[in-house]
């Protein structure tokens, strides 16, 4: 697994939240991966972490940025 530089993870998590804010209709995990040109599994890991922090949420197959973020 590749190592991240200091602060890079926080920056990537911000990329995911900003992307979901732009697409108010929601995006699937695969769509997020395609747009960001990341591996789907990497996107899944970030989405799950952000979900625990209540920054994103999932309805069916679609992911959304939390309105309060």
mmJSON file of the N, C-alpha and C atoms, coordinates in Angstrom:
{"data_MODEL":{"atom_site":{
"group_PDB":["ATOM","ATOM","ATOM","ATOM","ATOM","ATOM","ATOM","ATOM","ATOM","ATOM","ATOM","ATOM","ATOM","ATOM","ATOM","ATOM","ATOM","ATOM","ATOM","ATOM","ATOM","ATOM","ATOM","ATOM","ATOM","ATOM","ATOM","ATOM","ATOM","ATOM","ATOM","ATOM","ATOM","ATOM","ATOM","ATOM","ATOM","ATOM","ATOM","ATOM","ATOM","ATOM","ATOM","ATOM","ATOM","ATOM","ATOM","ATOM","ATOM","ATOM","ATOM","ATOM","ATOM","ATOM","ATOM","ATOM","ATOM","ATOM","ATOM","ATOM","ATOM","ATOM","ATOM","ATOM","ATOM","ATOM","ATOM","ATOM","ATOM","ATOM","ATOM","ATOM","ATOM","ATOM","ATOM","ATOM","ATOM","ATOM","ATOM","ATOM","ATOM","ATOM","ATOM","ATOM","ATOM","ATOM","ATOM","ATOM","ATOM","ATOM","ATOM","ATOM","ATOM","ATOM","ATOM","ATOM","ATOM","ATOM","ATOM","ATOM","ATOM","ATOM","ATOM","ATOM","ATOM","ATOM","ATOM","ATOM","ATOM","ATOM","ATOM","ATOM","ATOM","ATOM","ATOM","ATOM","ATOM","ATOM","ATOM","ATOM","ATOM","ATOM","ATOM","ATOM","ATOM","ATOM","ATOM","ATOM","ATOM","ATOM","ATOM","ATOM","ATOM","ATOM","ATOM","ATOM","ATOM","ATOM","ATOM","ATOM","ATOM","ATOM","ATOM","ATOM","ATOM","ATOM","ATOM","ATOM","ATOM","ATOM","ATOM","ATOM","ATOM","ATOM","ATOM","ATOM","ATOM","ATOM","ATOM","ATOM","ATOM","ATOM","ATOM","ATOM","ATOM","ATOM","ATOM","ATOM","ATOM","ATOM","ATOM","ATOM","ATOM","ATOM","ATOM","ATOM","ATOM","ATOM","ATOM","ATOM","ATOM","ATOM","ATOM","ATOM","ATOM","ATOM","ATOM","ATOM","ATOM","ATOM","ATOM","ATOM","ATOM","ATOM","ATOM","ATOM","ATOM","ATOM","ATOM","ATOM","ATOM","ATOM","ATOM","ATOM","ATOM","ATOM","ATOM"],
"id":[1,2,3,4,5,6,7,8,9,10,11,12,13,14,15,16,17,18,19,20,21,22,23,24,25,26,27,28,29,30,31,32,33,34,35,36,37,38,39,40,41,42,43,44,45,46,47,48,49,50,51,52,53,54,55,56,57,58,59,60,61,62,63,64,65,66,67,68,69,70,71,72,73,74,75,76,77,78,79,80,81,82,83,84,85,86,87,88,89,90,91,92,93,94,95,96,97,98,99,100,101,102,103,104,105,106,107,108,109,110,111,112,113,114,115,116,117,118,119,120,121,122,123,124,125,126,127,128,129,130,131,132,133,134,135,136,137,138,139,140,141,142,143,144,145,146,147,148,149,150,151,152,153,154,155,156,157,158,159,160,161,162,163,164,165,166,167,168,169,170,171,172,173,174,175,176,177,178,179,180,181,182,183,184,185,186,187,188,189,190,191,192,193,194,195,196,197,198,199,200,201,202,203,204,205,206,207],
"type_symbol":["N","C","C","N","C","C","N","C","C","N","C","C","N","C","C","N","C","C","N","C","C","N","C","C","N","C","C","N","C","C","N","C","C","N","C","C","N","C","C","N","C","C","N","C","C","N","C","C","N","C","C","N","C","C","N","C","C","N","C","C","N","C","C","N","C","C","N","C","C","N","C","C","N","C","C","N","C","C","N","C","C","N","C","C","N","C","C","N","C","C","N","C","C","N","C","C","N","C","C","N","C","C","N","C","C","N","C","C","N","C","C","N","C","C","N","C","C","N","C","C","N","C","C","N","C","C","N","C","C","N","C","C","N","C","C","N","C","C","N","C","C","N","C","C","N","C","C","N","C","C","N","C","C","N","C","C","N","C","C","N","C","C","N","C","C","N","C","C","N","C","C","N","C","C","N","C","C","N","C","C","N","C","C","N","C","C","N","C","C","N","C","C","N","C","C","N","C","C","N","C","C","N","C","C","N","C","C"],
"label_atom_id":["N","CA","C","N","CA","C","N","CA","C","N","CA","C","N","CA","C","N","CA","C","N","CA","C","N","CA","C","N","CA","C","N","CA","C","N","CA","C","N","CA","C","N","CA","C","N","CA","C","N","CA","C","N","CA","C","N","CA","C","N","CA","C","N","CA","C","N","CA","C","N","CA","C","N","CA","C","N","CA","C","N","CA","C","N","CA","C","N","CA","C","N","CA","C","N","CA","C","N","CA","C","N","CA","C","N","CA","C","N","CA","C","N","CA","C","N","CA","C","N","CA","C","N","CA","C","N","CA","C","N","CA","C","N","CA","C","N","CA","C","N","CA","C","N","CA","C","N","CA","C","N","CA","C","N","CA","C","N","CA","C","N","CA","C","N","CA","C","N","CA","C","N","CA","C","N","CA","C","N","CA","C","N","CA","C","N","CA","C","N","CA","C","N","CA","C","N","CA","C","N","CA","C","N","CA","C","N","CA","C","N","CA","C","N","CA","C","N","CA","C","N","CA","C","N","CA","C","N","CA","C","N","CA","C","N","CA","C","N","CA","C"],
"label_alt_id":[null,null,null,null,null,null,null,null,null,null,null,null,null,null,null,null,null,null,null,null,null,null,null,null,null,null,null,null,null,null,null,null,null,null,null,null,null,null,null,null,null,null,null,null,null,null,null,null,null,null,null,null,null,null,null,null,null,null,null,null,null,null,null,null,null,null,null,null,null,null,null,null,null,null,null,null,null,null,null,null,null,null,null,null,null,null,null,null,null,null,null,null,null,null,null,null,null,null,null,null,null,null,null,null,null,null,null,null,null,null,null,null,null,null,null,null,null,null,null,null,null,null,null,null,null,null,null,null,null,null,null,null,null,null,null,null,null,null,null,null,null,null,null,null,null,null,null,null,null,null,null,null,null,null,null,null,null,null,null,null,null,null,null,null,null,null,null,null,null,null,null,null,null,null,null,null,null,null,null,null,null,null,null,null,null,null,null,null,null,null,null,null,null,null,null,null,null,null,null,null,null,null,null,null,null,null,null],
"label_comp_id":["UNK","UNK","UNK","UNK","UNK","UNK","UNK","UNK","UNK","UNK","UNK","UNK","UNK","UNK","UNK","UNK","UNK","UNK","UNK","UNK","UNK","UNK","UNK","UNK","UNK","UNK","UNK","UNK","UNK","UNK","UNK","UNK","UNK","UNK","UNK","UNK","UNK","UNK","UNK","UNK","UNK","UNK","UNK","UNK","UNK","UNK","UNK","UNK","UNK","UNK","UNK","UNK","UNK","UNK","UNK","UNK","UNK","UNK","UNK","UNK","UNK","UNK","UNK","UNK","UNK","UNK","UNK","UNK","UNK","UNK","UNK","UNK","UNK","UNK","UNK","UNK","UNK","UNK","UNK","UNK","UNK","UNK","UNK","UNK","UNK","UNK","UNK","UNK","UNK","UNK","UNK","UNK","UNK","UNK","UNK","UNK","UNK","UNK","UNK","UNK","UNK","UNK","UNK","UNK","UNK","UNK","UNK","UNK","UNK","UNK","UNK","UNK","UNK","UNK","UNK","UNK","UNK","UNK","UNK","UNK","UNK","UNK","UNK","UNK","UNK","UNK","UNK","UNK","UNK","UNK","UNK","UNK","UNK","UNK","UNK","UNK","UNK","UNK","UNK","UNK","UNK","UNK","UNK","UNK","UNK","UNK","UNK","UNK","UNK","UNK","UNK","UNK","UNK","UNK","UNK","UNK","UNK","UNK","UNK","UNK","UNK","UNK","UNK","UNK","UNK","UNK","UNK","UNK","UNK","UNK","UNK","UNK","UNK","UNK","UNK","UNK","UNK","UNK","UNK","UNK","UNK","UNK","UNK","UNK","UNK","UNK","UNK","UNK","UNK","UNK","UNK","UNK","UNK","UNK","UNK","UNK","UNK","UNK","UNK","UNK","UNK","UNK","UNK","UNK","UNK","UNK","UNK"],
"label_asym_id":["A","A","A","A","A","A","A","A","A","A","A","A","A","A","A","A","A","A","A","A","A","A","A","A","A","A","A","A","A","A","A","A","A","A","A","A","A","A","A","A","A","A","A","A","A","A","A","A","A","A","A","A","A","A","A","A","A","A","A","A","A","A","A","A","A","A","A","A","A","A","A","A","A","A","A","A","A","A","A","A","A","A","A","A","A","A","A","A","A","A","A","A","A","A","A","A","A","A","A","A","A","A","A","A","A","A","A","A","A","A","A","A","A","A","A","A","A","A","A","A","A","A","A","A","A","A","A","A","A","A","A","A","A","A","A","A","A","A","A","A","A","A","A","A","A","A","A","A","A","A","A","A","A","A","A","A","A","A","A","A","A","A","A","A","A","A","A","A","A","A","A","A","A","A","A","A","A","A","A","A","A","A","A","A","A","A","A","A","A","A","A","A","A","A","A","A","A","A","A","A","A","A","A","A","A","A","A"],
"label_entity_id":["1","1","1","1","1","1","1","1","1","1","1","1","1","1","1","1","1","1","1","1","1","1","1","1","1","1","1","1","1","1","1","1","1","1","1","1","1","1","1","1","1","1","1","1","1","1","1","1","1","1","1","1","1","1","1","1","1","1","1","1","1","1","1","1","1","1","1","1","1","1","1","1","1","1","1","1","1","1","1","1","1","1","1","1","1","1","1","1","1","1","1","1","1","1","1","1","1","1","1","1","1","1","1","1","1","1","1","1","1","1","1","1","1","1","1","1","1","1","1","1","1","1","1","1","1","1","1","1","1","1","1","1","1","1","1","1","1","1","1","1","1","1","1","1","1","1","1","1","1","1","1","1","1","1","1","1","1","1","1","1","1","1","1","1","1","1","1","1","1","1","1","1","1","1","1","1","1","1","1","1","1","1","1","1","1","1","1","1","1","1","1","1","1","1","1","1","1","1","1","1","1","1","1","1","1","1","1"],
"label_seq_id":[1,1,1,2,2,2,3,3,3,4,4,4,5,5,5,6,6,6,7,7,7,8,8,8,9,9,9,10,10,10,11,11,11,12,12,12,13,13,13,14,14,14,15,15,15,16,16,16,17,17,17,18,18,18,19,19,19,20,20,20,21,21,21,22,22,22,23,23,23,24,24,24,25,25,25,26,26,26,27,27,27,28,28,28,29,29,29,30,30,30,31,31,31,32,32,32,33,33,33,34,34,34,35,35,35,36,36,36,37,37,37,38,38,38,39,39,39,40,40,40,41,41,41,42,42,42,43,43,43,44,44,44,45,45,45,46,46,46,47,47,47,48,48,48,49,49,49,50,50,50,51,51,51,52,52,52,53,53,53,54,54,54,55,55,55,56,56,56,57,57,57,58,58,58,59,59,59,60,60,60,61,61,61,62,62,62,63,63,63,64,64,64,65,65,65,66,66,66,67,67,67,68,68,68,69,69,69],
"pdbx_PDB_ins_code":[null,null,null,null,null,null,null,null,null,null,null,null,null,null,null,null,null,null,null,null,null,null,null,null,null,null,null,null,null,null,null,null,null,null,null,null,null,null,null,null,null,null,null,null,null,null,null,null,null,null,null,null,null,null,null,null,null,null,null,null,null,null,null,null,null,null,null,null,null,null,null,null,null,null,null,null,null,null,null,null,null,null,null,null,null,null,null,null,null,null,null,null,null,null,null,null,null,null,null,null,null,null,null,null,null,null,null,null,null,null,null,null,null,null,null,null,null,null,null,null,null,null,null,null,null,null,null,null,null,null,null,null,null,null,null,null,null,null,null,null,null,null,null,null,null,null,null,null,null,null,null,null,null,null,null,null,null,null,null,null,null,null,null,null,null,null,null,null,null,null,null,null,null,null,null,null,null,null,null,null,null,null,null,null,null,null,null,null,null,null,null,null,null,null,null,null,null,null,null,null,null,null,null,null,null,null,null],
"Cartn_x":[0.844,0.0,0.89,0.517,1.29,1.132,2.214,2.183,1.745,0.983,0.53,1.43,1.646,2.392,1.526,2.167,1.447,0.387,-0.846,-1.946,-2.635,-2.058,-2.639,-3.986,-4.134,-5.397,-6.521,-6.243,-7.249,-7.658,-6.691,-6.949,-7.818,-7.52,-8.287,-9.716,-9.873,-11.22,-12.014,-11.361,-12.005,-12.42,-11.607,-11.948,-13.254,-13.421,-14.63,-15.852,-15.753,-16.89,-17.247,-16.241,-16.502,-17.171,-16.735,-17.336,-18.805,-19.102,-20.491,-21.358,-20.796,-21.553,-21.927,-21.041,-21.309,-22.42,-22.571,-23.578,-24.69,-25.618,-26.681,-27.587,-27.636,-28.469,-27.794,-26.556,-25.832,-25.006,-24.034,-23.162,-22.965,-22.777,-22.421,-20.924,-20.525,-19.114,-18.277,-18.771,-18.049,-17.921,-18.963,-18.907,-17.879,-17.842,-16.845,-15.445,-15.236,-13.928,-13.545,-14.491,-14.209,-13.867,-14.638,-14.411,-13.065,-12.736,-11.484,-10.285,-10.557,-9.507,-8.765,-9.546,-9.022,-9.557,-8.913,-9.409,-10.722,-11.671,-12.97,-12.826,-11.913,-11.721,-11.223,-10.373,-9.882,-11.04,-11.888,-13.066,-13.956,-14.154,-14.977,-14.424,-13.125,-12.508,-12.76,-12.573,-12.807,-14.277,-15.177,-16.604,-17.014,-16.538,-16.882,-16.364,-15.143,-14.599,-15.429,-15.775,-16.566,-17.977,-18.507,-19.843,-19.844,-18.808,-18.702,-18.643,-18.01,-17.898,-19.142,-20.136,-21.388,-21.186,-20.146,-19.903,-20.553,-20.815,-21.521,-22.518,-23.504,-24.443,-24.847,-25.403,-25.759,-27.256,-27.872,-29.275,-29.302,-29.599,-29.539,-28.104,-27.871,-26.515,-25.836,-26.56,-26.05,-25.477,-24.393,-23.75,-23.996,-24.173,-24.456,-23.585,-23.256,-22.595,-23.671,-23.329,-24.271,-24.51,-25.754,-26.125,-25.4,-25.099,-24.453,-22.957,-22.398,-20.94,-20.596],
"Cartn_y":[-1.172,0.0,1.236,2.221,3.459,4.278,4.925,5.815,7.199,7.847,9.206,10.191,11.343,12.402,13.02,13.736,14.368,15.297,15.166,16.021,15.592,14.633,14.224,13.533,12.729,12.034,13.036,14.035,15.063,15.778,16.047,16.727,15.849,14.559,13.641,13.492,13.462,13.376,14.618,15.763,16.998,16.953,16.319,16.17,15.4,14.35,13.534,14.352,15.07,15.87,16.965,17.667,18.733,18.176,17.012,16.39,16.07,15.484,15.139,16.381,17.474,18.724,19.239,19.04,19.5,18.71,17.445,16.584,16.334,17.271,17.207,16.002,15.434,14.257,12.979,13.101,11.967,11.253,10.491,9.71,8.322,7.349,6.019,6.002,5.0,4.82,4.728,4.004,3.834,5.159,5.978,7.283,8.189,8.171,8.961,8.504,7.201,6.648,7.065,7.016,7.376,8.854,9.716,11.159,11.548,10.967,11.308,10.514,9.522,8.646,7.911,7.405,6.62,5.208,4.299,2.933,2.928,2.096,2.052,1.704,0.816,0.407,1.583,2.414,3.601,4.544,4.747,5.602,5.037,3.725,3.081,3.369,3.267,3.528,4.966,5.93,7.326,7.576,7.04,7.237,6.68,5.512,4.905,5.751,6.267,7.126,8.403,8.994,10.223,9.978,8.793,8.445,8.358,7.784,7.687,9.08,10.016,11.397,12.232,11.616,12.277,13.406,13.295,14.295,13.897,12.6,12.091,11.038,10.742,9.681,8.972,7.793,6.95,6.663,6.781,6.393,5.429,4.181,3.162,2.998,3.235,3.139,4.49,5.567,6.918,7.529,8.26,8.969,10.459,11.14,12.563,13.223,14.51,15.29,15.684,15.643,16.064,17.561,17.968,19.383,20.288,19.8,20.621,20.788,20.118,20.178,21.357],
"Cartn_z":[0.0,0.0,0.0,-0.781,-0.878,0.396,0.768,1.934,1.507,2.358,2.086,2.81,2.2,2.854,3.935,4.877,5.965,5.391,5.846,5.435,4.147,3.435,2.156,2.339,3.387,3.619,3.87,4.675,4.964,3.683,2.83,1.565,0.654,0.588,-0.25,0.269,1.579,2.151,1.789,1.796,1.379,-0.079,-0.92,-2.337,-2.493,-1.707,-1.794,-1.378,-0.281,0.212,-0.785,-1.314,-2.288,-3.546,-3.989,-5.167,-4.91,-3.751,-3.439,-3.295,-2.829,-2.736,-4.123,-5.094,-6.467,-7.135,-6.756,-7.366,-6.352,-6.267,-5.266,-5.449,-6.665,-6.918,-6.409,-5.92,-5.374,-6.423,-5.952,-6.819,-6.228,-7.097,-6.619,-6.31,-5.573,-5.25,-6.531,-7.51,-8.775,-9.521,-9.481,-10.145,-9.477,-8.154,-7.429,-7.835,-7.877,-8.25,-9.67,-10.578,-11.97,-12.098,-11.459,-11.556,-10.948,-9.796,-9.124,-9.657,-10.511,-11.06,-9.938,-8.978,-7.869,-7.982,-7.28,-7.178,-6.392,-6.788,-6.121,-4.65,-4.322,-2.922,-2.069,-2.645,-1.942,-1.649,-2.643,-2.473,-1.372,-1.384,-0.357,1.033,1.195,2.506,2.966,2.063,2.418,2.733,1.924,2.174,3.53,3.878,5.178,6.333,6.211,7.269,7.409,6.272,6.294,6.81,6.55,7.041,8.566,9.13,10.591,11.213,10.52,11.011,10.669,10.039,9.653,8.644,7.822,6.778,5.459,5.293,4.115,4.588,3.734,4.051,2.771,2.942,1.814,1.836,0.666,0.48,-0.692,-0.42,-1.472,-1.934,-3.215,-3.761,-3.896,-3.591,-3.804,-2.522,-2.695,-1.594,-1.753,-0.611,-0.568,0.502,0.288,1.345,2.342,3.625,4.663,4.507,4.626,4.459,5.435,6.621,7.635,7.435,6.429,6.214,5.36],
"occupancy":[1.0,1.0,1.0,1.0,1.0,1.0,1.0,1.0,1.0,1.0,1.0,1.0,1.0,1.0,1.0,1.0,1.0,1.0,1.0,1.0,1.0,1.0,1.0,1.0,1.0,1.0,1.0,1.0,1.0,1.0,1.0,1.0,1.0,1.0,1.0,1.0,1.0,1.0,1.0,1.0,1.0,1.0,1.0,1.0,1.0,1.0,1.0,1.0,1.0,1.0,1.0,1.0,1.0,1.0,1.0,1.0,1.0,1.0,1.0,1.0,1.0,1.0,1.0,1.0,1.0,1.0,1.0,1.0,1.0,1.0,1.0,1.0,1.0,1.0,1.0,1.0,1.0,1.0,1.0,1.0,1.0,1.0,1.0,1.0,1.0,1.0,1.0,1.0,1.0,1.0,1.0,1.0,1.0,1.0,1.0,1.0,1.0,1.0,1.0,1.0,1.0,1.0,1.0,1.0,1.0,1.0,1.0,1.0,1.0,1.0,1.0,1.0,1.0,1.0,1.0,1.0,1.0,1.0,1.0,1.0,1.0,1.0,1.0,1.0,1.0,1.0,1.0,1.0,1.0,1.0,1.0,1.0,1.0,1.0,1.0,1.0,1.0,1.0,1.0,1.0,1.0,1.0,1.0,1.0,1.0,1.0,1.0,1.0,1.0,1.0,1.0,1.0,1.0,1.0,1.0,1.0,1.0,1.0,1.0,1.0,1.0,1.0,1.0,1.0,1.0,1.0,1.0,1.0,1.0,1.0,1.0,1.0,1.0,1.0,1.0,1.0,1.0,1.0,1.0,1.0,1.0,1.0,1.0,1.0,1.0,1.0,1.0,1.0,1.0,1.0,1.0,1.0,1.0,1.0,1.0,1.0,1.0,1.0,1.0,1.0,1.0,1.0,1.0,1.0,1.0,1.0,1.0],
"B_iso_or_equiv":[0.0,0.0,0.0,0.0,0.0,0.0,0.0,0.0,0.0,0.0,0.0,0.0,0.0,0.0,0.0,0.0,0.0,0.0,0.0,0.0,0.0,0.0,0.0,0.0,0.0,0.0,0.0,0.0,0.0,0.0,0.0,0.0,0.0,0.0,0.0,0.0,0.0,0.0,0.0,0.0,0.0,0.0,0.0,0.0,0.0,0.0,0.0,0.0,0.0,0.0,0.0,0.0,0.0,0.0,0.0,0.0,0.0,0.0,0.0,0.0,0.0,0.0,0.0,0.0,0.0,0.0,0.0,0.0,0.0,0.0,0.0,0.0,0.0,0.0,0.0,0.0,0.0,0.0,0.0,0.0,0.0,0.0,0.0,0.0,0.0,0.0,0.0,0.0,0.0,0.0,0.0,0.0,0.0,0.0,0.0,0.0,0.0,0.0,0.0,0.0,0.0,0.0,0.0,0.0,0.0,0.0,0.0,0.0,0.0,0.0,0.0,0.0,0.0,0.0,0.0,0.0,0.0,0.0,0.0,0.0,0.0,0.0,0.0,0.0,0.0,0.0,0.0,0.0,0.0,0.0,0.0,0.0,0.0,0.0,0.0,0.0,0.0,0.0,0.0,0.0,0.0,0.0,0.0,0.0,0.0,0.0,0.0,0.0,0.0,0.0,0.0,0.0,0.0,0.0,0.0,0.0,0.0,0.0,0.0,0.0,0.0,0.0,0.0,0.0,0.0,0.0,0.0,0.0,0.0,0.0,0.0,0.0,0.0,0.0,0.0,0.0,0.0,0.0,0.0,0.0,0.0,0.0,0.0,0.0,0.0,0.0,0.0,0.0,0.0,0.0,0.0,0.0,0.0,0.0,0.0,0.0,0.0,0.0,0.0,0.0,0.0,0.0,0.0,0.0,0.0,0.0,0.0],
"pdbx_formal_charge":[null,null,null,null,null,null,null,null,null,null,null,null,null,null,null,null,null,null,null,null,null,null,null,null,null,null,null,null,null,null,null,null,null,null,null,null,null,null,null,null,null,null,null,null,null,null,null,null,null,null,null,null,null,null,null,null,null,null,null,null,null,null,null,null,null,null,null,null,null,null,null,null,null,null,null,null,null,null,null,null,null,null,null,null,null,null,null,null,null,null,null,null,null,null,null,null,null,null,null,null,null,null,null,null,null,null,null,null,null,null,null,null,null,null,null,null,null,null,null,null,null,null,null,null,null,null,null,null,null,null,null,null,null,null,null,null,null,null,null,null,null,null,null,null,null,null,null,null,null,null,null,null,null,null,null,null,null,null,null,null,null,null,null,null,null,null,null,null,null,null,null,null,null,null,null,null,null,null,null,null,null,null,null,null,null,null,null,null,null,null,null,null,null,null,null,null,null,null,null,null,null,null,null,null,null,null,null],
"auth_seq_id":[1,1,1,2,2,2,3,3,3,4,4,4,5,5,5,6,6,6,7,7,7,8,8,8,9,9,9,10,10,10,11,11,11,12,12,12,13,13,13,14,14,14,15,15,15,16,16,16,17,17,17,18,18,18,19,19,19,20,20,20,21,21,21,22,22,22,23,23,23,24,24,24,25,25,25,26,26,26,27,27,27,28,28,28,29,29,29,30,30,30,31,31,31,32,32,32,33,33,33,34,34,34,35,35,35,36,36,36,37,37,37,38,38,38,39,39,39,40,40,40,41,41,41,42,42,42,43,43,43,44,44,44,45,45,45,46,46,46,47,47,47,48,48,48,49,49,49,50,50,50,51,51,51,52,52,52,53,53,53,54,54,54,55,55,55,56,56,56,57,57,57,58,58,58,59,59,59,60,60,60,61,61,61,62,62,62,63,63,63,64,64,64,65,65,65,66,66,66,67,67,67,68,68,68,69,69,69],
"auth_comp_id":["UNK","UNK","UNK","UNK","UNK","UNK","UNK","UNK","UNK","UNK","UNK","UNK","UNK","UNK","UNK","UNK","UNK","UNK","UNK","UNK","UNK","UNK","UNK","UNK","UNK","UNK","UNK","UNK","UNK","UNK","UNK","UNK","UNK","UNK","UNK","UNK","UNK","UNK","UNK","UNK","UNK","UNK","UNK","UNK","UNK","UNK","UNK","UNK","UNK","UNK","UNK","UNK","UNK","UNK","UNK","UNK","UNK","UNK","UNK","UNK","UNK","UNK","UNK","UNK","UNK","UNK","UNK","UNK","UNK","UNK","UNK","UNK","UNK","UNK","UNK","UNK","UNK","UNK","UNK","UNK","UNK","UNK","UNK","UNK","UNK","UNK","UNK","UNK","UNK","UNK","UNK","UNK","UNK","UNK","UNK","UNK","UNK","UNK","UNK","UNK","UNK","UNK","UNK","UNK","UNK","UNK","UNK","UNK","UNK","UNK","UNK","UNK","UNK","UNK","UNK","UNK","UNK","UNK","UNK","UNK","UNK","UNK","UNK","UNK","UNK","UNK","UNK","UNK","UNK","UNK","UNK","UNK","UNK","UNK","UNK","UNK","UNK","UNK","UNK","UNK","UNK","UNK","UNK","UNK","UNK","UNK","UNK","UNK","UNK","UNK","UNK","UNK","UNK","UNK","UNK","UNK","UNK","UNK","UNK","UNK","UNK","UNK","UNK","UNK","UNK","UNK","UNK","UNK","UNK","UNK","UNK","UNK","UNK","UNK","UNK","UNK","UNK","UNK","UNK","UNK","UNK","UNK","UNK","UNK","UNK","UNK","UNK","UNK","UNK","UNK","UNK","UNK","UNK","UNK","UNK","UNK","UNK","UNK","UNK","UNK","UNK","UNK","UNK","UNK","UNK","UNK","UNK"],
"auth_asym_id":["A","A","A","A","A","A","A","A","A","A","A","A","A","A","A","A","A","A","A","A","A","A","A","A","A","A","A","A","A","A","A","A","A","A","A","A","A","A","A","A","A","A","A","A","A","A","A","A","A","A","A","A","A","A","A","A","A","A","A","A","A","A","A","A","A","A","A","A","A","A","A","A","A","A","A","A","A","A","A","A","A","A","A","A","A","A","A","A","A","A","A","A","A","A","A","A","A","A","A","A","A","A","A","A","A","A","A","A","A","A","A","A","A","A","A","A","A","A","A","A","A","A","A","A","A","A","A","A","A","A","A","A","A","A","A","A","A","A","A","A","A","A","A","A","A","A","A","A","A","A","A","A","A","A","A","A","A","A","A","A","A","A","A","A","A","A","A","A","A","A","A","A","A","A","A","A","A","A","A","A","A","A","A","A","A","A","A","A","A","A","A","A","A","A","A","A","A","A","A","A","A","A","A","A","A","A","A"],
"auth_atom_id":["N","CA","C","N","CA","C","N","CA","C","N","CA","C","N","CA","C","N","CA","C","N","CA","C","N","CA","C","N","CA","C","N","CA","C","N","CA","C","N","CA","C","N","CA","C","N","CA","C","N","CA","C","N","CA","C","N","CA","C","N","CA","C","N","CA","C","N","CA","C","N","CA","C","N","CA","C","N","CA","C","N","CA","C","N","CA","C","N","CA","C","N","CA","C","N","CA","C","N","CA","C","N","CA","C","N","CA","C","N","CA","C","N","CA","C","N","CA","C","N","CA","C","N","CA","C","N","CA","C","N","CA","C","N","CA","C","N","CA","C","N","CA","C","N","CA","C","N","CA","C","N","CA","C","N","CA","C","N","CA","C","N","CA","C","N","CA","C","N","CA","C","N","CA","C","N","CA","C","N","CA","C","N","CA","C","N","CA","C","N","CA","C","N","CA","C","N","CA","C","N","CA","C","N","CA","C","N","CA","C","N","CA","C","N","CA","C","N","CA","C","N","CA","C","N","CA","C","N","CA","C","N","CA","C","N","CA","C","N","CA","C"],
"pdbx_PDB_model_num":[1,1,1,1,1,1,1,1,1,1,1,1,1,1,1,1,1,1,1,1,1,1,1,1,1,1,1,1,1,1,1,1,1,1,1,1,1,1,1,1,1,1,1,1,1,1,1,1,1,1,1,1,1,1,1,1,1,1,1,1,1,1,1,1,1,1,1,1,1,1,1,1,1,1,1,1,1,1,1,1,1,1,1,1,1,1,1,1,1,1,1,1,1,1,1,1,1,1,1,1,1,1,1,1,1,1,1,1,1,1,1,1,1,1,1,1,1,1,1,1,1,1,1,1,1,1,1,1,1,1,1,1,1,1,1,1,1,1,1,1,1,1,1,1,1,1,1,1,1,1,1,1,1,1,1,1,1,1,1,1,1,1,1,1,1,1,1,1,1,1,1,1,1,1,1,1,1,1,1,1,1,1,1,1,1,1,1,1,1,1,1,1,1,1,1,1,1,1,1,1,1,1,1,1,1,1,1]
}}}
